[in-house]
Amino acid sequence: MRKARGALMLAGSAVGLVGVVRQIRSARQKSDPLMLVNALGNAIVVITGAALALRGLRKGRSE
């Protein structure tokens, strides 16, 4: 069960990364610094989510 949850979290992070890339491109295209800051904040959230998912998968293996 833990492995499935970790895999789903990792997949969600991958989808989130696609959204972040789109946000960054849009912010650069519009030269909107506030949108860019928001996109970078979302990138931090995606990276943290992926790190938590990977940690959960590793802990699941060791138990």
Summary of the structure (lengths in Angstrom):
residues: 63
radius of gyration: 14.5
end to end distance: 12.6
largest distance: 48.9
contacts: 172
relative contact order: 0.22
helix: 94%
strand: 0%
